[in-house]
Amino acid sequence: MSIQKQSAYKDAGVDIDLATELLGRVKPKLAAARRPEMLAPIGGFGGLFQLDVSKYKEPVLVSSTDGVGTKLMVAAMMQKYDSVGHDIVNHCINDIAVQGAEPIYFLDYIGIGKLRSPLYEEVLGGIADACKAAGCAVLGGETAEMPGMYGNDFDLVGVITGIVEKSKLITGEKIRPGHIAIGLSSNGLHTNGFSLARKVLFEKAAYKVDSKPAELNGQSVGEALLQPHVCYWPAIREAMAQGIELDGIAHITGGGLYDNVPRILPENVNAVFHKKMIPNVPPIFKLIVEKGAIPDSEAYRVFNMGVGMVWFVKKEYAEQALKICKDEGYQAFVFGEIVEGCRKSIVEE
């Protein structure tokens, strides 16, 4: 009877045995992405994490959730899925790191029409590798095989939890006129703007993922688009450890400089950015802008345009902050300042 039921479920499009087999292949990687606070291995109904509150006076938990969006469609076109595992982890980590929170555990959700290999192992392997690199535990997750819901596509969602001492929360409320804006370089689109990028590159310009336009300096369109989202937590962690006053940090995601920066600005200031001071903008942006005839005002709202994160610091901290970023392996640059205003982000030449 049991075999008949399993066969019927498989005939309906859900293969429980395959799910178990594929998970078994990546469990060693997932097990490596752990922290000592974890009380049980992955596989239980709930992940167990015993928080060591003795290290904090007023611990604040910070949580966020996000997805990878239509970048998954490019991954499918390339038949390469490990990078989107990195994307979902690093995007989520950055979203809580801007408040000074150390990432402590991560959970994933994969919704898919038909479970298949190596997609499953590559996605989870990328997640495990990214979490391990950041010192964040993979506490658990869920894979839902839903034939008829997703077709041949899938969706990927992540949930992150971090912790920060209340007195060290970074909120933006201390930002004042005279603060310096430091940009940390991106390596491409990260996880935002792919609906427009796909329309321009694959429909309007008729490129394929393996096309190599001269503008990309030997890189294919697919390779440029799949560059994994950069994780900026190591630089923030080191800056905080060295006592730099990070008075505000913005993760530049969907909405670009125009919409993300005002989220942390006090009501009486504006942030002014200078495009010409952004060095080595990834060439994929120029290609999209030119082929799509996209005005700068829209490009800087849809894409990060080479700036993955912005720090706001007093002038006396700028040099030290730049050195920390460089020492941690990031390209960082001064490209703006805070002036009196009304909580707007202004992008100038």
C-alpha positions in Angstrom: 0.0 0.0 0.0 2.8 2.4 0.9 4.6 1.7 -2.4 1.4 2.3 -4.3 0.9 5.6 -2.6 4.4 6.7 -3.3 4.1 5.7 -6.9 0.8 7.6 -7.2 2.4 10.7 -5.8 5.4 10.3 -8.2 2.9 10.0 -11.1 1.4 13.2 -9.9 4.8 14.9 -10.2 6.3 14.8 -6.7 9.2 12.5 -6.1 9.8 12.2 -2.3 12.7 9.7 -2.8 14.5 12.0 -5.1 14.2 14.9 -2.7 15.7 12.7 0.1 18.5 11.5 -2.2 19.5 15.0 -3.4 19.4 16.5 0.1 21.7 13.7 1.2 24.3 14.8 -1.4 24.6 18.3 0.0 24.2 17.6 3.7 28.0 17.6 4.3 28.2 21.1 2.9 25.2 22.3 4.9 26.7 20.7 8.1 29.9 22.8 7.5 27.8 26.0 7.6 27.1 25.9 11.3 27.8 27.7 14.5 28.3 26.3 18.0 25.0 27.7 19.1 23.1 25.2 16.9 21.7 22.4 19.1 20.6 19.9 16.4 21.5 19.1 12.8 19.4 20.0 9.8 16.4 17.8 9.4 14.2 18.5 12.4 10.8 20.2 12.2 12.4 23.4 13.6 16.0 24.6 13.8 17.4 25.0 17.3 19.7 27.9 18.2 20.7 28.7 21.8 21.6 32.3 21.9 24.4 33.2 24.3 22.9 36.3 25.8 25.8 36.6 28.3 27.8 38.4 25.5 25.3 41.2 25.3 23.9 43.8 27.7 20.8 44.6 25.5 20.8 42.1 22.5 18.6 43.1 19.6 17.6 40.5 17.0 17.4 41.7 13.4 15.5 39.7 10.8 15.0 40.1 7.0 13.6 38.1 4.1 14.1 38.4 0.4 14.3 36.6 -2.9 16.5 36.5 -6.0 13.9 37.6 -8.4 14.1 37.0 -12.2 17.9 36.5 -12.0 16.8 32.9 -11.5 15.7 33.0 -15.2 19.2 33.9 -16.3 20.6 31.1 -14.1 18.2 28.7 -15.9 19.4 30.0 -19.3 23.0 29.4 -18.2 22.2 26.1 -16.5 24.3 27.4 -13.6 22.7 27.7 -10.2 25.4 27.9 -7.4 25.7 31.7 -7.8 22.1 32.3 -7.0 22.7 30.5 -3.7 25.3 33.0 -2.9 23.0 35.8 -4.1 20.2 35.0 -1.6 22.5 34.7 1.3 24.6 37.8 0.7 21.6 40.0 -0.1 20.0 39.0 3.1 23.2 39.5 5.1 23.7 42.9 3.7 20.1 43.9 4.6 20.8 43.4 8.3 24.5 44.3 8.3 23.5 47.9 7.5 22.1 48.0 11.0 25.3 46.6 12.5 23.8 43.1 13.0 26.0 40.0 12.9 24.3 37.3 10.8 23.8 34.2 13.0 21.5 31.9 11.1 19.8 31.6 7.7 16.9 29.5 6.4 16.0 29.0 2.7 12.8 28.1 0.8 12.8 26.6 -2.7 9.5 26.3 -4.5 9.9 24.3 -7.7 7.7 22.7 -10.3 9.9 19.6 -10.8 12.8 18.8 -8.5 16.0 18.0 -10.5 19.7 17.6 -10.3 22.1 19.4 -10.4 20.0 22.5 -9.8 19.1 21.5 -6.3 22.6 20.6 -5.1 24.1 23.7 -6.8 21.6 26.1 -5.1 22.0 24.6 -1.7 25.7 24.2 -2.1 26.0 27.9 -3.0 23.9 28.8 0.1 26.1 26.7 2.3 29.3 28.1 1.0 28.1 31.7 1.4 26.9 31.1 4.9 30.1 29.4 5.9 32.1 32.3 4.5 30.1 34.8 6.6 30.2 32.7 9.8 26.4 32.2 9.6 24.7 29.0 10.3 22.3 27.3 7.9 19.6 26.4 10.4 17.2 24.7 8.1 15.0 25.2 5.1 12.1 23.9 3.0 11.9 22.6 -0.5 8.4 22.3 -2.0 7.9 20.4 -5.2 4.7 21.7 -6.7 3.9 20.5 -10.2 1.4 22.7 -12.0 2.4 25.7 -9.9 5.8 26.7 -11.3 6.1 24.6 -14.5 9.8 24.2 -15.2 10.7 27.3 -13.1 11.5 27.7 -9.4 11.6 30.4 -6.8 14.2 31.0 -4.1 13.6 32.9 -0.8 15.9 33.4 2.2 15.3 34.4 5.8 18.1 35.8 7.9 18.5 36.5 11.6 21.2 38.5 13.1 22.1 40.1 16.5 23.5 43.5 17.6 24.0 45.3 20.9 21.3 47.9 21.2 23.8 50.7 21.8 25.6 49.8 18.6 22.6 49.8 16.3 23.2 51.8 13.1 20.1 53.8 12.3 21.1 56.8 10.3 19.7 59.2 12.9 23.1 60.7 13.5 23.7 61.7 9.9 24.4 65.4 9.6 25.4 68.0 7.0 29.2 67.5 6.3 29.1 63.7 6.6 31.0 61.9 3.8 29.5 59.3 1.5 31.7 56.3 0.9 30.7 53.9 -1.8 31.6 50.2 -1.9 31.8 48.8 -5.4 29.4 46.2 -6.8 30.5 43.6 -9.3 27.3 43.9 -11.4 23.5 43.9 -11.0 23.6 41.9 -7.8 20.0 40.8 -7.5 18.0 43.7 -8.8 16.9 45.1 -12.2 16.9 41.8 -14.1 13.4 42.3 -15.6 14.7 45.4 -17.4 18.1 43.9 -18.1 16.6 40.8 -19.7 14.2 42.8 -21.8 17.0 45.0 -23.1 19.7 42.4 -23.6 17.7 39.3 -24.7 14.7 40.9 -26.5 15.8 44.3 -27.8 19.5 43.6 -28.4 18.9 39.9 -29.2 21.9 38.7 -27.3 22.2 35.1 -26.1 23.7 34.2 -22.7 26.9 33.1 -24.5 27.2 36.3 -26.6 30.4 38.3 -26.0 29.9 41.9 -27.0 33.1 43.9 -27.1 31.8 46.1 -24.3 32.2 43.2 -21.8 35.9 42.7 -22.4 35.7 39.0 -23.1 33.0 38.1 -20.7 29.7 36.7 -21.9 26.4 38.3 -21.2 25.3 35.5 -19.0 28.6 35.5 -17.0 28.3 39.3 -16.4 24.7 39.0 -15.3 25.3 36.0 -13.0 28.1 37.7 -11.0 27.1 36.8 -7.4 25.9 39.5 -5.0 28.8 40.9 -2.9 28.7 40.4 0.9 29.9 43.5 2.7 29.6 42.3 6.2 33.3 41.7 6.8 34.1 45.4 6.1 31.3 46.5 8.4 32.4 44.1 11.1 36.0 45.3 11.0 35.0 49.0 11.0 32.8 48.5 14.0 35.7 46.6 15.7 38.1 49.5 15.1 35.6 52.0 16.6 34.7 53.8 13.4 31.4 55.6 13.8 29.3 54.3 11.0 26.4 56.7 11.3 24.4 55.3 8.5 24.6 52.5 5.9 22.4 51.9 2.9 22.3 48.7 0.9 21.8 49.7 -2.7 19.2 47.3 -4.1 16.1 47.8 -6.1 15.4 51.5 -6.2 19.1 52.3 -6.5 20.7 55.4 -4.9 17.5 57.4 -5.3 15.2 55.2 -3.2 17.4 53.3 -0.8 19.5 56.1 0.7 16.5 58.2 1.9 15.3 55.2 4.0 18.1 56.0 6.5 18.3 59.8 6.2 17.0 62.2 8.8 14.3 64.6 7.6 16.4 67.7 7.4 19.2 66.5 5.1 19.9 65.4 1.5 22.5 63.1 0.1 24.3 64.4 -2.9 26.3 61.9 -5.1 28.6 62.5 -8.0 28.5 59.9 -10.8 31.9 60.8 -12.2 33.5 59.8 -8.8 32.4 56.2 -9.1 35.4 54.2 -10.4 35.4 51.1 -12.6 31.7 50.8 -13.1 31.0 47.2 -14.3 30.6 47.4 -18.2 27.3 45.5 -18.1 25.6 48.7 -16.9 26.9 50.7 -19.9 25.8 48.0 -22.2 22.3 47.9 -20.8 21.9 51.7 -20.7 23.1 52.1 -24.3 21.2 49.2 -25.9 18.1 50.2 -24.0 18.4 53.9 -24.4 17.8 54.3 -20.7 18.1 57.7 -19.2 20.5 58.1 -16.3 17.6 59.1 -14.0 16.0 55.7 -14.5 19.2 53.7 -14.6 20.2 55.0 -11.1 16.8 54.1 -9.8 16.6 50.6 -11.2 20.3 49.5 -10.9 23.0 50.0 -8.3 25.2 51.3 -11.2 28.5 50.1 -9.6 27.7 51.0 -5.9 26.6 48.1 -3.8 26.6 49.9 -0.5 27.0 53.4 0.9 28.5 54.3 4.3 28.0 57.8 5.9 30.8 58.8 8.2 32.2 62.0 9.7 35.2 63.4 7.7 37.6 62.4 10.4 36.8 58.7 9.8 36.8 58.7 6.0 40.5 57.8 5.5 40.4 55.0 8.1 37.1 53.6 6.7 38.6 53.6 3.1 41.7 51.7 4.4 39.5 49.1 6.2 37.5 48.4 3.0 40.7 48.1 1.0 42.3 45.7 3.6 39.1 43.6 3.6 39.3 43.3 -0.2 36.7 45.9 -1.3 37.1 48.8 -3.7 35.8 51.9 -1.8 35.7 55.5 -2.7 34.3 58.9 -1.6 31.6 60.0 -4.0 29.2 62.2 -2.1 28.3 64.2 0.9 25.4 65.2 3.1 23.9 68.7 2.9 20.9 70.4 4.3 17.7 69.4 2.6 14.5 67.4 2.9 15.4 63.7 2.9 16.2 63.3 -0.7 18.9 61.5 -2.7 20.4 63.6 -5.5 22.7 62.2 -8.2 24.8 64.7 -10.1 27.6 64.6 -12.7 
